Amino acid sequence: MNLRQLEVFQAVMQTGNMSAAARLIFITPSAVSKTIGHTELQLGYKLFTRAKGTLAPTPEARVLFEESTLIHRKLDELKRIALNLRQADGGQVRLAAIPSISHEFLPLVLEKHLARHPRINVEVRTLHQDQMVQALLTRGVDFALGFYEHPHPLITSTMLMTGPLYLAVTPGIWQRAVRARRQNPMTFLSGMPLIRLVGDDPMCQSIDELARHLGLSAPASVQVHTSRLALELVKRGMGWTVVDFLTASNLDATSITAVPLHDFAPIALHLYFASSTPPGQDALRMLGMLPDLLHAVMGRSVTPA
């Protein structure tokens, strides 16, 4: 079975009839019929039984479908890569970042980049850490930004900068904590709800570590997917959370107090790209702007890597 026969076979299995399969892969119904007939002749057995205008797959066809689905998906991935490689030319930068970086840091990057390179198109995707592998390996994006080193063996991680983690809580609650526990105000939080991140967000580990340090064994009262939502709940006095240094730099001090967690390991901002396809020249020009912009945002509160 060659690749064309595989494409037609998959289309028929997915749609259940010749006409729908033809529309799916942009050929004529007669071409679908001829390809299936030729494939059956080559294999020496029927793939479909025809009754009342529908095609019913034979047991042999079901086995082939299950075994060939992975190959078909890889072909679709190859098509996306080929298309993305073409789109990468002609003055375009495509990047991805986790939500906290997209919301807190990328607006500044995009503003400065547009001022310097007004003819370069930029496409930004907001992805969680576990969604970046496919985007990078299929060339859907040129590079990505996230916290912590990426574990995938085909992804290169380069540390850009480190900075402290911060406890985020309302000013009123923190003032009460200082009055009640002057020597160690953070222990006051052990009696307050924790707002935790869920999923594969690496920040979960930092929040859980602080909770254990405070002796907080009860589960989180609320679990959310982004630091931005966690902070909205903090503003309402519903509890406390932990945020990264970029998020902390943009907090409104009148509604949230950010307390640096110096006793905890700093968090590292990383650049990710597919090891086999490093960023092109347009992407490198944007990346070259990041160190100065990071220092401008953080000042002396972060340590350059």
Backbone bond lengths (Angstrom), bond angles and torsions (degrees), N, CA, C in turn:
res aa  C-N    CA-C-N  psi(-1)  N-CA   C-N-CA  omega(-1)  CA-C   N-CA-C  phi
1 M - - - 1.471 - - 1.529 109.10 -
2 N 1.345 116.29 117.28 1.460 119.18 179.29 1.530 110.59 -84.58
3 L 1.343 116.34 178.55 1.453 120.05 -174.13 1.526 112.59 -65.30
4 R 1.337 117.20 -36.25 1.467 120.21 178.61 1.521 110.23 -65.93
5 Q 1.324 116.53 -43.38 1.461 120.33 178.15 1.526 110.75 -63.32
6 L 1.337 116.08 -38.37 1.454 120.22 178.20 1.526 111.18 -63.21
7 E 1.329 117.22 -42.15 1.469 121.57 -179.86 1.524 110.77 -62.93
8 V 1.324 116.40 -44.73 1.467 120.47 -179.57 1.528 110.16 -66.95
9 F 1.318 117.08 -44.57 1.463 121.56 179.37 1.533 110.99 -58.88
10 Q 1.332 116.61 -45.56 1.459 120.27 178.84 1.529 111.33 -62.32
11 A 1.327 116.90 -40.11 1.467 121.05 -179.50 1.527 110.86 -63.77
12 V 1.326 116.80 -42.20 1.465 120.38 179.76 1.530 110.31 -67.65
13 M 1.327 116.91 -41.29 1.456 119.97 178.89 1.530 111.16 -63.35
14 Q 1.313 116.88 -36.22 1.460 120.76 -177.71 1.517 112.65 -76.00
15 T 1.334 117.24 -34.16 1.464 120.53 -173.67 1.525 114.08 -101.29
16 G 1.342 118.21 -30.98 1.459 120.93 177.18 1.509 115.75 90.74
17 N 1.350 118.11 -4.35 1.478 118.95 175.14 1.520 110.58 -154.23
18 M 1.307 115.38 163.43 1.467 121.88 -173.84 1.529 112.60 -65.46
19 S 1.323 115.87 -44.40 1.471 119.22 -175.08 1.528 111.44 -65.02
20 A 1.330 116.37 -45.28 1.460 119.57 179.58 1.522 111.12 -65.71
21 A 1.329 116.77 -37.32 1.463 120.44 177.85 1.521 110.58 -64.36
22 A 1.345 116.24 -39.65 1.468 120.82 179.55 1.518 110.81 -62.91
23 R 1.351 116.61 -41.91 1.470 119.84 179.19 1.520 110.76 -66.45
24 L 1.322 117.16 -35.12 1.450 121.25 -177.25 1.522 112.45 -64.84
25 I 1.345 116.32 -38.13 1.473 119.60 -176.18 1.533 112.54 -112.79
26 F 1.351 116.45 12.06 1.474 122.44 170.91 1.532 112.84 62.00
27 I 1.338 116.67 47.45 1.459 121.64 170.48 1.521 107.61 -133.58
28 T 1.316 118.21 177.55 1.455 121.77 -178.23 1.524 110.72 -84.41
29 P 1.353 117.95 154.12 1.464 120.28 176.29 1.526 112.78 -58.48
30 S 1.329 116.55 -34.50 1.471 118.64 179.39 1.526 110.92 -66.45
31 A 1.327 116.62 -35.44 1.463 119.75 177.55 1.528 110.65 -66.41
32 V 1.344 116.42 -38.02 1.461 120.21 176.27 1.521 110.04 -62.17
33 S 1.334 115.79 -47.76 1.472 120.49 -178.79 1.522 111.79 -60.51
34 K 1.321 116.42 -44.34 1.465 120.17 -179.81 1.528 111.18 -64.62
35 T 1.325 116.99 -41.44 1.464 120.20 -179.13 1.527 111.30 -64.92
36 I 1.341 116.76 -42.85 1.463 120.02 178.34 1.522 110.79 -64.69
37 G 1.360 115.92 -42.62 1.466 119.23 178.80 1.516 111.83 -62.20
38 H 1.327 117.15 -42.71 1.463 120.90 179.74 1.528 110.61 -65.71
39 T 1.345 116.76 -38.69 1.461 120.67 179.15 1.525 110.67 -64.30
40 E 1.337 116.58 -44.15 1.463 120.34 178.12 1.526 111.39 -61.81
41 L 1.322 115.86 -38.32 1.464 119.98 178.67 1.521 110.58 -64.41
42 Q 1.305 116.51 -43.13 1.467 120.61 178.88 1.526 112.37 -64.45
43 L 1.335 115.80 -41.68 1.459 120.01 -176.58 1.526 112.73 -76.41
44 G 1.319 115.64 -29.73 1.461 119.50 -179.90 1.517 114.01 87.73
45 Y 1.334 117.79 15.69 1.458 121.08 175.61 1.528 109.33 -154.93
46 K 1.327 115.00 161.33 1.455 121.64 -177.49 1.533 110.87 -76.55
47 L 1.310 115.01 142.98 1.455 120.76 173.80 1.528 111.83 -100.99
48 F 1.346 116.19 -28.51 1.459 121.10 -177.68 1.528 109.93 -140.19
49 T 1.309 114.57 147.63 1.464 120.11 169.37 1.516 106.91 -107.97
50 R 1.319 116.02 137.16 1.463 121.91 -173.82 1.520 109.53 -103.21
51 A 1.347 116.00 125.77 1.462 120.49 179.04 1.517 109.42 -153.37
52 K 1.347 116.30 124.84 1.465 122.97 176.00 1.523 112.98 53.96
53 G 1.317 115.80 42.49 1.461 120.52 174.81 1.515 115.37 79.12
54 T 1.325 118.38 2.82 1.457 120.93 178.92 1.526 109.92 -117.64
55 L 1.300 115.06 161.05 1.456 121.80 178.58 1.517 108.97 -114.03
56 A 1.329 116.05 123.61 1.457 120.85 177.21 1.523 108.68 -105.90
57 P 1.322 118.58 123.19 1.464 120.49 -178.91 1.529 111.72 -68.38
58 T 1.306 115.14 140.35 1.458 120.82 175.20 1.531 109.31 -77.38
59 P 1.333 117.66 166.31 1.472 119.06 175.71 1.522 112.42 -56.20
60 E 1.332 117.18 -36.64 1.467 120.27 178.65 1.531 110.78 -64.07
61 A 1.341 115.54 -38.92 1.463 119.60 179.60 1.522 111.30 -65.36
62 R 1.318 116.80 -37.12 1.465 119.97 179.69 1.532 110.97 -65.26
63 V 1.331 116.14 -39.21 1.457 119.43 177.56 1.520 110.44 -65.31
64 L 1.331 117.16 -44.88 1.459 120.93 178.96 1.528 111.65 -62.92
65 F 1.318 115.37 -38.69 1.466 119.47 -179.37 1.528 110.84 -62.45
66 E 1.325 115.99 -45.92 1.464 119.94 -179.71 1.525 111.38 -62.86
67 E 1.339 116.44 -41.24 1.458 120.07 -177.24 1.530 112.79 -74.85
68 S 1.338 116.62 -28.62 1.469 119.86 -174.56 1.522 113.39 -94.25
69 T 1.328 117.63 -8.64 1.461 120.13 -177.19 1.524 111.49 -61.60
70 L 1.331 117.09 -41.65 1.466 120.23 179.60 1.523 111.07 -62.76
71 I 1.348 116.45 -40.73 1.468 120.26 178.11 1.523 109.86 -62.64
72 H 1.330 116.23 -42.06 1.459 120.53 -179.36 1.522 111.53 -64.12
73 R 1.328 115.95 -39.04 1.466 118.84 177.81 1.520 111.29 -65.34
74 K 1.335 116.45 -38.76 1.462 119.61 177.93 1.526 111.08 -64.27
75 L 1.340 116.93 -34.86 1.464 120.00 176.93 1.522 110.56 -66.59
76 D 1.326 116.73 -40.86 1.470 119.63 176.37 1.527 111.03 -61.92
77 E 1.332 115.53 -39.67 1.461 119.96 177.91 1.520 111.19 -64.11
78 L 1.342 116.08 -39.64 1.463 120.87 177.35 1.526 110.91 -62.30
79 K 1.337 116.62 -40.04 1.468 120.27 178.17 1.526 110.51 -62.81
80 R 1.347 116.44 -41.68 1.470 119.73 179.58 1.520 110.89 -64.48
81 I 1.332 115.70 -41.05 1.460 119.32 178.95 1.523 110.07 -61.86
82 A 1.347 116.99 -46.16 1.466 121.06 -179.55 1.525 110.68 -59.57
83 L 1.352 117.08 -42.70 1.459 121.13 179.05 1.515 111.25 -67.09
84 N 1.335 116.24 -42.79 1.468 120.03 -179.06 1.525 111.95 -65.41
85 L 1.321 116.74 -34.79 1.466 119.84 177.48 1.520 110.84 -64.84
86 R 1.331 116.64 -37.38 1.459 119.76 177.39 1.522 110.74 -68.14
87 Q 1.340 117.21 -41.41 1.459 121.20 -179.26 1.525 112.12 -68.96
88 A 1.340 116.00 -22.07 1.462 118.74 -178.85 1.521 112.41 -68.91
89 D 1.322 116.75 -19.44 1.459 120.28 178.56 1.527 110.00 -82.30
90 G 1.329 115.74 167.41 1.458 120.10 171.13 1.511 114.67 80.41
91 G 1.332 118.78 34.01 1.452 120.43 172.76 1.505 114.32 74.38
92 Q 1.309 117.15 61.91 1.459 120.68 178.72 1.524 109.73 -143.62
93 V 1.340 115.17 140.66 1.460 121.49 174.85 1.519 107.11 -123.33
94 R 1.316 115.74 128.50 1.464 121.19 178.31 1.526 107.77 -122.30
95 L 1.314 114.68 123.95 1.457 118.56 -177.57 1.511 110.50 -136.43
96 A 1.326 114.96 160.18 1.456 121.56 176.09 1.523 108.57 -129.26
97 A 1.324 116.15 154.36 1.463 120.97 177.57 1.514 108.65 -153.66
98 I 1.326 115.62 152.54 1.452 119.30 175.15 1.523 108.97 -67.77
99 P 1.347 117.98 159.83 1.472 119.83 -172.61 1.516 115.25 -53.54
100 S 1.338 118.84 -43.33 1.469 119.26 -176.04 1.521 111.58 -63.90
101 I 1.324 118.56 -35.10 1.464 121.48 178.15 1.519 110.23 -74.65
102 S 1.333 117.03 -41.02 1.474 120.73 178.82 1.519 111.20 -58.77
103 H 1.327 116.31 -41.93 1.461 120.11 -174.81 1.520 112.90 -81.14
104 E 1.326 116.72 -35.25 1.456 119.38 -169.33 1.527 114.82 -99.88
105 F 1.331 118.01 -26.75 1.467 119.80 -172.52 1.532 113.37 -121.19
106 L 1.326 117.14 -37.70 1.465 119.14 -174.92 1.531 114.37 -62.43
107 P 1.340 120.36 -33.81 1.474 117.33 177.64 1.527 112.27 -55.15
108 L 1.327 118.23 -40.25 1.463 121.20 177.55 1.527 110.70 -65.55
109 V 1.329 116.71 -43.58 1.465 120.62 179.27 1.514 110.52 -59.88
110 L 1.322 116.82 -46.90 1.465 120.79 -177.36 1.528 111.50 -65.68
111 E 1.318 116.46 -38.28 1.468 120.20 178.02 1.527 111.03 -61.17
112 K 1.336 117.18 -48.90 1.458 121.02 -178.42 1.531 111.29 -68.67
113 H 1.330 116.64 -37.46 1.466 119.78 -179.40 1.522 110.88 -66.61
114 L 1.332 117.17 -42.26 1.459 120.38 179.05 1.529 110.96 -62.40
115 A 1.325 116.80 -37.39 1.468 119.71 179.26 1.527 111.40 -65.26
116 R 1.338 117.11 -35.28 1.463 120.62 -177.77 1.531 112.94 -87.97
117 H 1.324 116.15 -33.72 1.469 120.22 -174.33 1.530 109.57 -132.26
118 P 1.325 117.09 70.06 1.471 120.05 -173.11 1.528 114.15 -66.27
119 R 1.338 118.80 -18.07 1.462 120.33 -177.52 1.526 113.40 -94.90
120 I 1.306 116.90 -0.64 1.460 120.88 179.41 1.528 109.51 -91.49
121 N 1.324 116.57 122.53 1.461 120.79 176.06 1.529 109.84 -77.01
122 V 1.317 115.74 140.83 1.465 121.05 -178.85 1.528 108.48 -126.46
123 E 1.317 115.19 132.10 1.467 121.61 175.68 1.524 108.27 -121.14
124 V 1.332 116.43 126.58 1.466 121.83 -177.44 1.523 109.44 -116.38
125 R 1.322 115.97 132.32 1.461 121.74 173.24 1.521 109.01 -116.89
126 T 1.319 116.29 134.15 1.454 121.16 174.66 1.522 108.14 -97.71
127 L 1.325 116.01 112.44 1.462 121.60 -174.73 1.521 110.06 -129.70
128 H 1.306 115.54 153.32 1.457 119.90 170.33 1.528 108.79 -82.42
129 Q 1.311 115.52 164.09 1.463 121.47 -173.00 1.527 112.59 -54.31
130 D 1.343 116.94 -41.23 1.459 120.36 -175.57 1.526 112.69 -76.35
131 Q 1.335 118.31 -9.35 1.460 121.60 179.82 1.524 112.83 -93.71
132 M 1.336 117.02 -6.53 1.458 120.13 -171.57 1.531 113.45 -78.20
133 V 1.331 117.09 -27.48 1.465 119.48 -174.58 1.515 111.30 -59.49
134 Q 1.320 117.43 -51.17 1.454 119.89 -178.05 1.529 111.31 -62.78
135 A 1.339 116.90 -42.18 1.464 120.03 179.99 1.521 111.43 -61.57
136 L 1.327 117.45 -38.15 1.468 121.12 -179.23 1.524 111.74 -76.01
137 L 1.326 117.33 -45.11 1.463 120.32 -174.75 1.524 112.51 -72.23
138 T 1.329 118.17 -25.75 1.468 121.00 176.52 1.522 112.12 -93.77
139 R 1.315 116.74 7.05 1.471 122.93 -179.48 1.522 111.95 62.47
140 G 1.336 116.28 26.64 1.459 119.54 173.06 1.511 111.09 -66.71
141 V 1.349 116.51 -29.16 1.462 121.91 173.71 1.525 108.41 -135.19
142 D 1.332 115.96 154.85 1.464 121.38 -179.80 1.524 111.55 -80.32
143 F 1.332 116.05 -36.42 1.458 120.52 178.71 1.521 108.42 -157.09
144 A 1.319 115.51 169.37 1.456 120.73 179.83 1.522 109.43 -141.79
145 L 1.321 115.15 160.08 1.463 121.93 -179.92 1.522 109.31 -125.87
146 G 1.324 115.50 135.92 1.457 119.89 178.82 1.510 110.22 -163.47
147 F 1.309 115.78 173.30 1.456 121.10 177.54 1.524 110.11 -96.33
148 Y 1.290 115.79 143.09 1.462 124.86 -179.92 1.534 110.89 77.92
149 E 1.306 115.37 154.99 1.465 121.59 179.50 1.518 109.90 -70.64
150 H 1.334 116.67 136.22 1.461 119.85 -179.29 1.526 109.24 -79.67
151 P 1.341 117.69 133.31 1.468 119.87 -174.21 1.525 115.32 -81.68
152 H 1.337 119.05 -11.59 1.469 119.48 -173.44 1.533 110.50 -67.11
153 P 1.340 118.00 134.52 1.475 120.62 -175.35 1.523 114.82 -67.21
154 L 1.333 118.14 -19.28 1.466 120.94 -178.74 1.526 112.57 -98.60
155 I 1.322 116.16 4.74 1.461 121.46 -179.90 1.534 109.27 -111.11
156 T 1.326 116.11 129.25 1.461 121.29 174.98 1.522 109.59 -90.56
157 S 1.326 116.75 129.53 1.459 122.33 178.03 1.531 109.16 -111.98
158 T 1.322 116.40 128.26 1.463 121.82 177.77 1.522 109.02 -123.56
159 M 1.321 118.03 122.73 1.453 121.28 -178.92 1.528 110.23 -74.38
160 L 1.323 116.41 130.78 1.463 122.15 179.78 1.528 112.11 -99.02
161 M 1.327 116.52 -40.32 1.461 120.24 -175.27 1.511 109.30 -167.72
162 T 1.325 116.19 154.01 1.457 120.47 174.07 1.516 109.67 -120.72
163 G 1.303 115.46 156.21 1.455 121.04 178.45 1.515 109.74 -160.23
164 P 1.315 117.44 165.52 1.466 120.31 -176.54 1.518 112.73 -75.69
165 L 1.307 114.24 159.03 1.458 121.33 167.60 1.521 108.21 -84.49
166 Y 1.346 115.09 157.74 1.456 119.85 -178.54 1.524 110.08 -131.73
167 L 1.303 114.55 140.58 1.450 121.01 167.97 1.522 107.81 -80.15
168 A 1.325 117.91 133.78 1.465 121.94 179.04 1.525 109.21 -117.14
169 V 1.340 115.49 123.33 1.457 121.62 -178.27 1.529 107.32 -153.85
170 T 1.306 118.35 162.39 1.466 119.60 179.49 1.528 110.39 -70.62
171 P 1.348 117.38 151.27 1.472 119.70 178.21 1.526 112.85 -57.52
172 G 1.331 116.83 -38.50 1.457 119.53 -179.02 1.517 112.58 -62.99
173 I 1.317 116.50 -43.41 1.468 120.22 179.79 1.522 110.24 -67.26
174 W 1.347 116.86 -40.24 1.463 118.80 -179.23 1.534 111.20 -67.00
175 Q 1.318 116.60 -37.22 1.476 119.36 177.29 1.522 111.26 -63.39
176 R 1.343 116.59 -39.03 1.464 119.81 176.79 1.522 110.43 -65.80
177 A 1.339 115.68 -37.51 1.469 120.19 179.81 1.528 110.52 -64.30
178 V 1.333 116.30 -40.93 1.470 120.51 -179.35 1.527 110.37 -66.67
179 R 1.324 116.66 -39.85 1.469 119.62 179.88 1.533 111.37 -68.34
180 A 1.344 115.56 -38.22 1.464 119.20 -175.53 1.519 112.81 -81.42
181 R 1.339 116.83 -35.92 1.471 120.85 -176.47 1.529 109.28 -131.31
182 R 1.298 116.20 68.94 1.463 120.18 -172.49 1.531 111.87 -57.56
183 Q 1.324 118.33 -37.81 1.463 121.07 -177.78 1.528 111.67 -71.50
184 N 1.294 117.36 -35.53 1.468 121.32 -178.28 1.528 109.49 -148.77
185 P 1.338 116.93 78.80 1.468 120.08 -174.89 1.528 113.87 -58.99
186 M 1.328 116.95 -27.62 1.456 118.79 -175.86 1.522 112.95 -63.93
187 T 1.316 117.36 -26.28 1.461 119.17 178.82 1.521 111.91 -65.08
188 F 1.341 116.30 -19.99 1.464 120.94 176.75 1.525 111.00 -61.82
189 L 1.344 116.37 -27.62 1.457 120.86 -174.96 1.529 112.88 -75.69
190 S 1.324 117.23 -12.99 1.464 118.92 -179.29 1.523 111.77 -62.61
191 G 1.310 116.85 -20.36 1.461 120.01 177.97 1.506 113.22 -97.20
192 M 1.350 117.13 9.19 1.461 121.22 -178.32 1.517 111.18 -113.68
193 P 1.348 118.17 155.21 1.469 120.71 179.35 1.526 111.88 -63.80
194 L 1.297 114.79 143.01 1.467 122.73 175.10 1.519 108.93 -99.28
195 I 1.326 116.57 132.19 1.475 121.28 174.46 1.516 106.85 -101.88
196 R 1.306 116.16 111.06 1.462 122.63 -169.81 1.527 110.79 -107.96
197 L 1.336 115.20 152.17 1.455 120.78 172.84 1.522 108.99 -90.39
198 V 1.330 115.75 147.24 1.463 120.61 -179.97 1.521 109.77 -113.12
199 G 1.311 115.72 175.10 1.464 120.61 179.36 1.510 111.57 82.42
200 D 1.351 115.74 -152.81 1.453 121.63 -176.21 1.527 112.89 -95.64
201 D 1.323 117.57 14.29 1.461 120.13 179.69 1.529 109.35 -61.22
202 P 1.351 118.22 121.30 1.470 120.07 -179.03 1.520 113.38 -59.81
203 M 1.337 117.48 -22.34 1.453 120.15 179.53 1.529 111.92 -62.63
204 C 1.339 116.61 -21.23 1.468 120.46 177.97 1.517 110.52 -55.51
205 Q 1.335 116.30 -41.50 1.457 120.32 -177.96 1.530 111.17 -62.19
206 S 1.333 116.17 -40.71 1.463 119.99 -178.97 1.524 111.08 -67.24
207 I 1.332 116.70 -41.78 1.461 120.06 179.16 1.525 110.08 -64.61
208 D 1.328 116.22 -44.14 1.470 120.00 -179.50 1.530 110.83 -64.83
209 E 1.349 116.50 -36.81 1.461 119.69 -179.88 1.527 110.78 -63.91
210 L 1.335 116.73 -43.05 1.457 119.74 178.41 1.522 110.35 -65.77
211 A 1.326 117.05 -39.12 1.467 120.29 178.97 1.527 110.59 -60.76
212 R 1.334 116.52 -42.62 1.470 119.82 178.09 1.526 110.77 -65.65
213 H 1.330 116.12 -38.09 1.464 120.87 179.66 1.528 110.94 -62.08
214 L 1.326 115.80 -33.96 1.461 120.77 -179.56 1.522 111.80 -85.34
215 G 1.333 115.83 -3.68 1.454 119.41 -178.45 1.507 113.23 76.64
216 L 1.337 116.20 24.23 1.463 121.06 -179.09 1.530 108.27 -88.08
217 S 1.303 117.42 106.26 1.459 120.87 -177.42 1.518 112.98 -100.56
218 A 1.323 117.42 -16.50 1.463 120.41 -178.79 1.521 109.99 -71.97
219 P 1.337 119.01 149.20 1.457 121.36 178.81 1.526 111.92 -66.54
220 A 1.309 115.35 160.15 1.459 120.38 179.78 1.523 110.83 -62.49
221 S 1.332 115.45 143.60 1.459 119.65 177.77 1.515 111.06 -71.21
222 V 1.339 117.19 -38.76 1.464 123.07 -179.60 1.519 108.26 -134.92
223 Q 1.339 116.27 138.91 1.458 121.35 176.20 1.525 108.29 -124.37
224 V 1.321 116.90 131.53 1.461 122.29 -175.63 1.522 109.42 -132.08
225 H 1.333 116.07 171.78 1.461 120.77 -175.22 1.524 114.10 -98.77
226 T 1.318 118.88 -15.91 1.460 120.05 -177.73 1.526 110.95 -135.20
227 S 1.336 115.46 151.13 1.464 120.61 177.31 1.520 111.23 -64.89
228 R 1.330 116.75 -31.14 1.471 119.41 -179.39 1.526 110.98 -62.56
229 L 1.325 116.92 -43.77 1.462 119.47 177.91 1.527 110.27 -68.03
230 A 1.328 117.05 -39.52 1.466 120.10 177.87 1.529 110.56 -57.66
231 L 1.337 116.40 -40.77 1.458 120.22 -179.36 1.527 112.18 -68.76
232 E 1.314 116.91 -33.91 1.462 119.27 176.26 1.528 110.52 -62.69
233 L 1.318 115.85 -36.69 1.465 119.48 178.03 1.530 110.64 -72.29
234 V 1.338 115.97 -36.71 1.464 119.73 176.44 1.527 109.84 -60.39
235 K 1.331 117.19 -43.82 1.467 121.10 -179.97 1.523 111.96 -56.19
236 R 1.332 116.27 -31.79 1.465 120.99 -178.92 1.528 112.10 -84.54
237 G 1.333 115.70 6.21 1.453 119.12 178.42 1.510 114.34 74.06
238 M 1.341 116.85 22.15 1.462 120.49 -175.99 1.520 113.12 -85.18
239 G 1.332 118.05 -5.16 1.452 119.80 -179.94 1.516 110.46 155.70
240 W 1.342 115.58 -158.12 1.464 121.88 -178.80 1.516 109.43 -133.29
241 T 1.327 116.03 162.99 1.455 121.06 177.04 1.525 108.54 -149.92
242 V 1.325 115.88 -177.61 1.466 122.66 177.83 1.520 108.14 -122.29
243 V 1.344 117.03 136.46 1.459 121.27 -179.25 1.524 110.00 -129.32
244 D 1.312 115.72 163.04 1.462 122.03 178.65 1.527 110.46 -81.92
245 F 1.331 116.09 173.03 1.465 120.78 -174.83 1.528 112.86 -69.56
246 L 1.333 118.71 -30.83 1.462 119.75 177.46 1.518 110.93 -68.90
247 T 1.327 116.17 -43.15 1.462 119.66 177.70 1.522 110.48 -64.13
248 A 1.326 117.08 -42.18 1.461 120.67 -179.31 1.522 111.99 -62.18
249 S 1.340 116.68 -32.20 1.465 119.87 -177.52 1.521 112.55 -68.22
250 N 1.335 117.49 -18.39 1.464 121.17 -177.39 1.520 113.66 -107.35
251 L 1.315 117.34 8.47 1.457 119.44 -177.34 1.526 111.43 -75.80
252 D 1.319 115.94 146.59 1.465 122.98 174.22 1.523 107.69 -83.81
253 A 1.329 116.26 112.04 1.461 121.22 -174.72 1.529 112.76 -64.01
254 T 1.327 117.43 -18.51 1.466 118.89 179.70 1.524 111.89 -76.15
255 S 1.346 117.07 -19.91 1.465 119.49 -177.77 1.524 113.23 -114.96
256 I 1.353 117.31 -23.57 1.460 120.17 -179.59 1.530 109.43 -139.81
257 T 1.313 115.52 133.33 1.463 121.40 173.77 1.525 108.57 -97.41
258 A 1.338 116.64 128.84 1.460 122.19 177.78 1.524 108.38 -105.33
259 V 1.321 116.58 118.38 1.465 122.03 -177.58 1.522 108.68 -109.97
260 P 1.330 119.21 115.72 1.469 120.27 -178.45 1.523 111.66 -63.28
261 L 1.324 115.45 136.77 1.465 121.45 -179.83 1.527 108.53 -99.45
262 H 1.315 116.49 78.05 1.466 121.32 -174.42 1.518 112.65 -68.79
263 D 1.327 117.74 -21.49 1.459 120.07 -179.57 1.521 113.00 -80.29
264 F 1.342 116.25 -4.80 1.458 120.21 -179.19 1.521 109.98 -108.79
265 A 1.313 115.75 152.96 1.464 120.77 -179.32 1.523 110.21 -59.93
266 P 1.340 118.13 139.44 1.467 120.31 178.12 1.527 110.87 -65.28
267 I 1.296 115.35 160.01 1.457 121.97 178.89 1.528 108.57 -100.46
268 A 1.323 117.25 142.24 1.463 121.44 -175.16 1.524 111.01 -110.34
269 L 1.324 116.17 130.44 1.463 122.02 173.79 1.524 108.33 -85.64
270 H 1.334 116.59 127.14 1.457 121.65 -175.66 1.527 111.95 -119.43
271 L 1.316 113.73 148.28 1.465 123.10 168.45 1.527 107.64 -97.79
272 Y 1.339 117.31 134.08 1.455 122.15 177.67 1.531 109.54 -119.52
273 F 1.332 116.36 142.36 1.457 120.90 169.08 1.522 108.94 -154.29
274 A 1.328 116.09 159.26 1.461 120.54 178.48 1.525 108.83 -67.31
275 S 1.319 116.78 128.17 1.466 120.80 -175.71 1.520 111.97 -59.15
276 S 1.329 117.61 -31.83 1.468 121.21 -177.13 1.512 113.01 -80.43
277 T 1.344 117.90 -19.12 1.468 121.41 -177.44 1.527 110.08 -137.53
278 P 1.324 118.37 83.28 1.469 121.14 178.58 1.530 111.27 -62.29
279 P 1.325 117.93 160.83 1.470 121.32 179.47 1.520 112.30 -58.68
280 G 1.353 115.80 146.18 1.457 121.88 178.13 1.521 111.92 -80.25
281 Q 1.325 115.76 -173.40 1.467 120.72 -173.81 1.524 112.90 -63.97
282 D 1.337 117.45 -42.22 1.468 119.36 -179.69 1.527 110.75 -63.28
283 A 1.336 116.09 -42.42 1.460 119.73 178.53 1.528 111.30 -66.56
284 L 1.338 116.56 -37.45 1.467 119.69 179.62 1.521 111.67 -64.95
285 R 1.342 116.56 -34.24 1.470 118.78 177.96 1.535 110.46 -64.68
286 M 1.341 116.44 -39.04 1.461 118.75 176.86 1.524 110.39 -67.47
287 L 1.308 116.83 -42.68 1.463 120.18 179.69 1.526 111.62 -62.23
288 G 1.336 116.80 -33.03 1.454 120.46 179.29 1.521 113.03 -64.58
289 M 1.338 116.95 -19.97 1.457 120.87 179.14 1.529 112.53 -82.15
290 L 1.328 117.27 -20.12 1.461 119.91 -169.64 1.528 114.81 -62.90
291 P 1.340 120.34 -44.53 1.471 118.14 -177.09 1.528 113.70 -56.08
292 D 1.343 117.48 -48.13 1.468 119.98 -179.52 1.529 111.40 -63.85
293 L 1.338 117.19 -39.73 1.458 120.44 -179.56 1.526 110.93 -67.65
294 L 1.314 116.41 -38.48 1.463 119.45 177.84 1.530 111.07 -63.44
295 H 1.318 116.81 -44.27 1.460 120.25 178.78 1.524 110.90 -66.25
296 A 1.333 116.69 -34.63 1.465 119.71 178.59 1.524 110.55 -65.41
297 V 1.334 116.07 -38.37 1.460 120.04 -179.85 1.520 111.38 -72.00
298 M 1.317 116.51 -43.14 1.453 120.40 -169.95 1.536 113.91 -96.95
299 G 1.337 118.24 -20.18 1.442 119.16 -179.19 1.518 111.08 60.69
300 R 1.290 117.52 -129.39 1.444 122.29 -177.85 1.517 113.89 -92.00
301 S 1.331 117.41 3.64 1.459 119.17 -174.55 1.512 113.75 -84.06
302 V 1.340 117.59 -2.63 1.464 120.32 178.44 1.514 109.10 -125.78
303 T 1.304 114.93 161.90 1.459 121.63 179.35 1.512 109.59 -110.67
304 P 1.347 119.42 119.50 1.462 119.27 -179.57 1.517 110.60 -66.28
305 A 1.352 114.19 141.67 1.463 119.08 -179.98 1.518 109.34 -80.13
